[in-house]
Amino acid sequence: MTRPFLALIIAVFTASGAQAQQPLPDPEAAIVEELVVQAREPGPAWWRVVDADTTVWILAVGEDSIPADIAWDRRALERRLTGANSVIVGTRIGLTGGLRDIPALLRARSQLKSKAPMEETLPPALRARFVAARERIGQPARKYAGWQPILAGGQLISDSQRTESTASVTKAILAQAKRRKVKVVDPARYDAIPFMRKALGSLTPDLQHRCLDSAIRDAEAPAARRRAAAQGWARGDVAAALGEPRNYDSCVLLLGGGAELWRRARDDRMAAIVEAMKAPGHSVALIGLRALLAQEGVIQELEAKGFKVLGPGEAE
């Protein structure tokens, strides 16, 4: 396997999900239309939470890994990191496991392995599409043979994008924060085992095949589409940034326990912002674009709690 097992589980949950028998709508599918704007200042779009003596600047981060040759204007970021009280990392959900969790992780790993070569377990039409997709990127059947379709799909997406040179937006910002000795707050980190158990309990052959189909569609998406979304993010064009392919993410949202995890992460990110609002001065928060702009997302929930949230270029 090319990636650590726990990293694959984290990738499954990063998107979040819902109960298997009664799938909930994708919580990041419905975007608040009035929040889909064009930033007025150069660079990515920023929002801010304000009161009399405190501002939390929120940078909406689209796909975290963008083509390395896409430059984005960092002047606003540098101004806001200067003298900041903290940087809140809200672009990821971290699932962790300790030494005592190793037996459970190994059991989960065995549940995600395929006893027969994976391609042989697929319906004919889906098998033909998967074979065509992996052959298009020069990958052999044996690379995916030992894993169930949902993980094979995630690996297919990773492999299809591997030839692209990318750079992590979050890592670049955290490196700048470290140089400035700004405190980093990472609120969404949780024990992996409870969520893994719910997710594994929700997997059915139908869901596995739906997620593999979604992964194939993402792998088939033109690189130009992903690039256009990254370029849109870099110039503050929120509508363009939202164009990133996400069929696989949407399917993974059907896994058990995911909706609970998504809402817990949203609430913990909000709590970190609320805590930062207690200290005079300013802080910076990095929030995933869809998590920020979704209905019942971070902005709507902050406003529901009585906080004033201003959009890109909006005067106080």
C-alpha positions as CSV (number, residue, x, y, z in Angstrom):
1,M,0.0,0.0,0.0
2,T,1.4,3.4,-0.9
3,R,-0.1,5.4,1.9
4,P,-0.3,4.6,5.6
5,F,-3.5,2.9,6.6
6,L,-4.5,5.6,9.1
7,A,-3.9,8.3,6.5
8,L,-6.5,6.5,4.3
9,I,-9.0,6.4,7.1
10,I,-8.4,10.1,7.7
11,A,-9.0,10.8,4.0
12,V,-12.3,9.0,4.2
13,F,-13.5,11.1,7.1
14,T,-12.1,14.4,6.0
15,A,-15.2,14.9,3.8
16,S,-17.6,13.6,6.6
17,G,-20.8,11.6,6.1
18,A,-24.1,10.4,7.4
19,Q,-26.1,7.3,8.5
20,A,-26.0,4.4,6.1
21,Q,-29.6,3.4,6.0
22,Q,-30.9,7.0,5.9
23,P,-28.3,9.0,4.0
24,L,-28.5,12.7,4.9
25,P,-27.9,15.4,2.3
26,D,-24.3,16.4,1.6
27,P,-23.8,19.1,4.3
28,E,-21.5,21.0,2.0
29,A,-23.6,20.8,-1.2
30,A,-26.0,23.7,-0.4
31,I,-24.0,26.9,-0.5
32,V,-25.5,30.3,0.7
33,E,-25.8,32.1,-2.6
34,E,-25.2,35.6,-1.3
35,L,-21.8,34.4,0.0
36,V,-20.6,33.5,-3.5
37,V,-18.8,36.7,-4.3
38,Q,-15.8,38.2,-6.0
39,A,-13.2,39.6,-3.6
40,R,-12.4,43.3,-4.1
41,E,-8.8,43.2,-2.9
42,P,-6.1,41.2,-4.7
43,G,-5.8,37.5,-3.7
44,P,-8.1,35.0,-2.1
45,A,-11.4,35.9,-0.5
46,W,-11.4,36.8,3.2
47,W,-14.3,37.2,5.7
48,R,-14.0,38.8,9.2
49,V,-15.8,38.5,12.5
50,V,-15.8,41.9,14.3
51,D,-16.7,43.5,17.5
52,A,-15.6,46.7,19.3
53,D,-12.0,45.7,19.8
54,T,-11.4,42.3,18.1
55,T,-11.3,41.0,14.6
56,V,-10.9,37.4,13.4
57,W,-9.9,37.3,9.8
58,I,-11.2,34.2,8.0
59,L,-9.4,33.0,4.9
60,A,-11.6,30.7,2.9
61,V,-9.4,27.8,1.6
62,G,-10.6,25.8,-1.4
63,E,-8.7,22.7,-2.4
64,D,-5.7,22.8,0.0
65,S,-3.3,21.3,-2.5
66,I,-3.1,23.6,-5.6
67,P,-0.8,23.5,-8.6
68,A,2.6,24.7,-7.5
69,D,2.9,27.1,-10.3
70,I,-0.3,29.1,-9.4
71,A,0.8,32.1,-7.5
72,W,-1.5,33.9,-5.1
73,D,-1.2,37.3,-3.6
74,R,-0.1,36.9,0.0
75,R,0.1,40.6,1.0
76,A,-3.2,40.5,2.9
77,L,-2.2,37.3,4.7
78,E,1.1,38.8,5.7
79,R,-0.6,41.9,7.1
80,R,-3.0,39.9,9.1
81,L,-0.4,37.5,10.5
82,T,1.6,40.4,11.7
83,G,0.8,40.9,15.4
84,A,-1.9,38.2,15.3
85,N,-2.9,36.5,18.6
86,S,-3.4,33.1,17.0
87,V,-4.0,31.2,13.8
88,I,-6.9,28.8,13.8
89,V,-6.6,25.8,11.5
90,G,-10.0,24.8,10.2
91,T,-9.1,23.2,6.9
92,R,-8.8,19.6,8.1
93,I,-10.3,17.0,10.4
94,G,-7.5,15.1,12.2
95,L,-8.3,11.6,13.4
96,T,-5.6,10.2,15.6
97,G,-4.8,6.8,17.1
98,G,-2.3,5.8,19.8
99,L,-0.5,2.6,20.6
100,R,-3.5,1.2,22.4
101,D,-5.5,1.6,19.2
102,I,-3.2,-0.6,17.1
103,P,-5.3,-3.8,17.5
104,A,-8.5,-2.0,16.5
105,L,-6.6,-0.4,13.5
106,L,-5.4,-3.8,12.4
107,R,-8.9,-5.2,12.6
108,A,-10.2,-2.3,10.6
109,R,-7.4,-2.8,8.1
110,S,-8.4,-6.4,7.6
111,Q,-12.1,-5.4,7.0
112,L,-11.0,-3.1,4.2
113,K,-9.0,-5.7,2.3
114,S,-10.5,-7.6,-0.6
115,K,-10.3,-11.4,-0.4
116,A,-10.6,-11.7,-4.2
117,P,-8.8,-9.4,-6.6
118,M,-10.9,-6.2,-6.4
119,E,-11.6,-5.8,-10.1
120,E,-13.2,-9.3,-10.2
121,T,-15.7,-8.3,-7.6
122,L,-17.1,-5.4,-9.6
123,P,-20.2,-5.4,-11.9
124,P,-19.0,-5.6,-15.5
125,A,-19.7,-2.0,-16.5
126,L,-18.1,-0.6,-13.4
127,R,-15.1,-2.9,-13.9
128,A,-14.6,-1.8,-17.5
129,R,-14.7,1.9,-16.4
130,F,-12.2,1.3,-13.5
131,V,-9.8,-0.6,-15.8
132,A,-9.9,2.1,-18.4
133,A,-9.3,4.8,-15.7
134,R,-6.3,3.0,-14.2
135,E,-4.8,2.1,-17.6
136,R,-5.2,5.8,-18.6
137,I,-2.8,6.8,-15.8
138,G,-0.5,3.7,-16.3
139,Q,-1.4,1.8,-13.1
140,P,-1.5,-2.0,-12.9
141,A,-4.4,-4.0,-11.5
142,R,-2.2,-5.4,-8.7
143,K,-1.9,-1.9,-7.1
144,Y,-5.6,-1.9,-6.1
145,A,-6.3,-5.7,-6.1
146,G,-6.1,-6.2,-2.3
147,W,-8.4,-3.4,-1.3
148,Q,-12.2,-2.9,-1.3
149,P,-13.7,-0.5,-3.9
150,I,-14.0,2.5,-1.6
151,L,-10.3,2.6,-0.8
152,A,-9.3,1.7,-4.4
153,G,-11.3,4.7,-5.5
154,G,-9.5,7.1,-3.2
155,Q,-6.2,5.7,-4.3
156,L,-7.2,6.1,-7.9
157,I,-7.9,9.8,-7.4
158,S,-4.6,10.2,-5.7
159,D,-2.7,8.4,-8.4
160,S,-4.5,10.4,-11.2
161,Q,-3.2,13.6,-9.6
162,R,0.3,12.4,-8.7
163,T,1.9,13.7,-11.8
164,E,0.9,17.3,-10.9
165,S,3.3,19.3,-8.8
166,T,1.2,20.8,-5.9
167,A,1.7,22.9,-2.9
168,S,-0.4,23.0,0.3
169,V,-2.0,26.3,1.1
170,T,-2.3,25.4,4.8
171,K,1.3,24.3,5.2
172,A,2.6,27.5,3.6
173,I,0.5,29.7,5.9
174,L,1.5,27.7,9.0
175,A,5.2,28.1,8.0
176,Q,4.7,31.9,7.9
177,A,2.9,31.8,11.3
178,K,5.8,29.8,12.8
179,R,8.3,32.4,11.6
180,R,6.3,35.1,13.3
181,K,5.9,32.9,16.4
182,V,2.1,33.1,16.2
183,K,0.2,30.6,18.3
184,V,-1.5,27.8,16.3
185,V,-4.9,26.4,17.3
186,D,-6.0,23.1,15.7
187,P,-9.5,22.4,17.1
188,A,-10.7,19.5,15.0
189,R,-8.7,16.5,16.2
190,Y,-10.5,13.4,17.4
191,D,-10.1,9.8,18.3
192,A,-10.2,7.8,15.1
193,I,-11.6,4.5,16.5
194,P,-15.3,5.5,17.2
195,F,-15.7,7.0,13.8
196,M,-13.9,4.1,12.0
197,R,-16.3,1.7,13.7
198,K,-19.4,3.6,12.5
199,A,-18.0,4.0,9.0
200,L,-17.0,0.4,8.6
201,G,-20.5,-0.7,9.9
202,S,-22.2,1.4,7.2
203,L,-20.3,0.0,4.2
204,T,-22.5,-2.1,1.8
205,P,-21.6,-3.4,-1.6
206,D,-23.9,-0.8,-3.2
207,L,-22.3,2.1,-1.3
208,Q,-18.8,0.8,-2.2
209,H,-19.7,0.7,-5.9
210,R,-21.3,4.1,-5.8
211,C,-18.2,5.6,-4.2
212,L,-15.9,3.9,-6.7
213,D,-18.0,5.2,-9.6
214,S,-17.7,8.7,-8.0
215,A,-13.9,8.3,-7.8
216,I,-13.7,7.3,-11.4
217,R,-15.7,10.4,-12.4
218,D,-13.3,12.6,-10.4
219,A,-10.3,10.9,-11.9
220,E,-11.8,11.4,-15.4
221,A,-12.3,15.2,-14.7
222,P,-10.0,17.3,-16.9
223,A,-7.0,18.7,-15.0
224,A,-8.0,22.0,-16.5
225,R,-11.1,22.0,-14.3
226,R,-9.1,21.5,-11.1
227,R,-6.7,24.2,-12.3
228,A,-9.5,26.6,-13.0
229,A,-10.9,26.1,-9.5
230,A,-7.4,26.8,-8.0
231,Q,-7.0,29.9,-10.1
232,G,-10.4,31.1,-9.1
233,W,-9.5,30.7,-5.5
234,A,-6.2,32.6,-6.0
235,R,-8.0,35.6,-7.4
236,G,-10.9,35.6,-5.0
237,D,-13.5,34.3,-7.4
238,V,-15.6,32.2,-5.1
239,A,-17.9,30.8,-7.8
240,A,-14.9,29.5,-9.8
241,A,-13.2,28.1,-6.6
242,L,-16.4,26.1,-5.9
243,G,-16.0,24.2,-9.2
244,E,-13.5,21.7,-7.9
245,P,-14.6,18.1,-8.7
246,R,-16.0,16.4,-5.6
247,N,-18.1,13.4,-6.6
248,Y,-16.0,11.1,-4.4
249,D,-16.3,13.4,-1.4
250,S,-20.1,13.6,-1.8
251,C,-20.3,9.8,-1.8
252,V,-18.1,9.4,1.2
253,L,-20.5,11.7,3.0
254,L,-22.9,8.7,3.1
255,L,-20.7,6.8,5.5
256,G,-21.9,6.2,9.1
257,G,-20.9,8.8,11.6
258,G,-19.7,11.4,9.1
259,A,-22.5,13.9,9.5
260,E,-21.9,13.9,13.3
261,L,-18.2,14.4,12.7
262,W,-18.8,17.3,10.2
263,R,-21.1,19.1,12.7
264,R,-18.7,18.5,15.6
265,A,-15.8,19.9,13.6
266,R,-17.9,22.9,12.6
267,D,-18.9,23.6,16.2
268,D,-15.3,23.2,17.4
269,R,-14.0,25.6,14.7
270,M,-16.7,28.1,15.7
271,A,-15.8,27.7,19.4
272,A,-12.1,28.5,18.6
273,I,-13.2,31.6,16.7
274,V,-15.5,32.7,19.6
275,E,-12.6,32.2,22.0
276,A,-10.4,34.3,19.8
277,M,-13.0,37.1,19.9
278,K,-12.5,37.4,23.6
279,A,-9.0,38.8,23.3
280,P,-8.5,42.4,22.0
281,G,-6.5,42.6,18.7
282,H,-6.9,40.2,15.8
283,S,-6.5,36.5,14.9
284,V,-6.5,34.6,11.6
285,A,-8.7,31.5,10.9
286,L,-8.2,29.1,7.9
287,I,-11.6,27.5,7.1
288,G,-12.5,25.2,4.2
289,L,-14.4,27.1,1.6
290,R,-17.5,24.9,1.6
291,A,-17.5,24.4,5.4
292,L,-17.5,28.2,5.7
293,L,-20.2,29.0,3.1
294,A,-22.6,26.1,3.4
295,Q,-26.1,26.4,4.8
296,E,-25.6,25.8,8.5
297,G,-21.9,26.3,7.9
298,V,-19.5,28.4,9.9
299,I,-20.7,31.8,8.7
300,Q,-24.4,31.1,9.2
301,E,-23.9,29.6,12.6
302,L,-21.7,32.5,13.8
303,E,-24.4,35.0,12.7
304,A,-27.1,32.9,14.4
305,K,-25.1,33.3,17.6
306,G,-25.2,37.1,17.2
307,F,-21.7,37.7,15.7
308,K,-21.2,40.3,13.0
309,V,-19.6,38.7,10.0
310,L,-18.4,40.9,7.1
311,G,-17.6,39.6,3.6
312,P,-14.7,40.4,1.2
313,G,-14.5,44.1,0.6
314,E,-17.6,44.8,2.8
315,A,-17.3,48.1,4.8
316,E,-18.0,48.0,8.5
